[in-house]
Structure formats: C-alpha cells, structure tokens
Amino acid sequence: MDKPPLVELIDVAVRNDRGGMVFRDLNFVLPAERSAVITGAAGAGKTLLAELLIGLRFAESGTVRLFDRELRPAKNRLIRRVRRQIGGVGGQFGLAPTLTVSENITLPMVIAGERKKVQRERLRKMLAEFSLLKQAGELPGSLTRVENSLVQFARASVANQPLMIIDEPSAGLDPKTFLRVFEFLVRVSVSGRSMVILVSETPGQKMPNTDYYRISDGALV
C-alpha cells in the first residue's frame, strides 16, 4: 500500500497580518521520501507557508494535512503530535535561549521519550558532525551566527523525524560552511526523510529526490 503524502495542501487561501491575500487556491503535495525546494522573493509567503505547516497559522479556506491529519484551530493535541514529527531550521525554529547547545540538540529526543543512552550516542554524533564539541555547554547567546545555525541543523537531524522544514539554509553561512550544510542536505534527501526547503533564490546545485517550485501570484508553479 502506498504511503499517504507527508504534506497535502488543497485549495488553500490565507491572508497576511495586514489583511492582504497571500495564497489563493494553493495546492501542494509532498510524497513520503521526497523533498521540495520552494523559491520566493521577500514577502512572497515563505514564512507564512512554514507557519501553515506547523499549525501556527490556519487557512481561511481549503485544507492543510500533515501525516494524513488535517490541521485545524483548537486541535492543539493533534498539532503538538504533528510538530513532534518535524525538525526545523531558521524562521520559527530558533534555539531555546536558556538551554545549552547539548540540551537544545537533545530536546526532540527528550520530547519523544528516547532512552538516555540513545540520547547520549546521537548527541555525540551530532556534535562531532557539525564541529560543535567545544560549544556543547554554551548557551545560544554566546554563539556566532554560524554556530547557531549549525546547532539548529543538528537538532533538526538528531531525532530522525520524517520531515524537516528549513527556512533559508544558507542564511549567515560562509561559502565553506554552506557547502558542508549542502552535503548534509543531500545525505538527508537520499535517506528516506523528507524536507521542505524555503529559499529566496534557487540553489545552483540540484539535490536528488527533490522537486523544485516557485511561489508566483499566490500559487506554487
């Protein structure tokens, strides 16, 4: 039996905070084990789209489904369950300022009830992979912008959640660090996990198992 889509938006309409219509009849399907890169200029609705996918914003009309569950206002328990299956970077996914780097990275596993031994093993792997061993005990306020971004990538990956939402993956990264991050994204794209990557400009390099879209006149093309 085919797996249901991870994300399904059907005829979605939504306004921004000023009352302007951003999306009209927005349709989008993200199958399991595939990723999507969505390009849009500033103000096109990339952040609004991310908020729709994690239940911070709700459509005025149409349907938003994640993991075969429809997101609606007042469905707080369902929304919390959905969010536990999503790793996030950038935008709405900032680090908890009162938790150390290690505590931020392990937070998704704590919420999922993962065993302490598994938490420690995966934490060590993430700290090494993203060159964060020296920063493990620091608070986010003492991190550079690059280090902050790398901690978010580590946190988004550590619990093997089936979906990652990444808002501007290159933000604040120097070319060398972004190349490392891009290689990480390629590994994710072939691992069976899915990503929704929101960018201002289409990346020059293509990733496997990935479809490319552009926000245009309130729709994805």
PyMOL commands that set and color helices and strands:
alter all, ss='L'
color gray80, all
select helices_A, chain A and resi 46-53+76-83+101-112+116-129+133-135+140-142+145-158+175-189
alter helices_A, ss='H'
color red, helices_A
select strands_A, chain A and resi 7-15+21-30+35-39+61-66+69-70+86-89+163-167+194-199+210-216+219-220
alter strands_A, ss='S'
color yellow, strands_A
deselect
rebuild
show_as cartoon
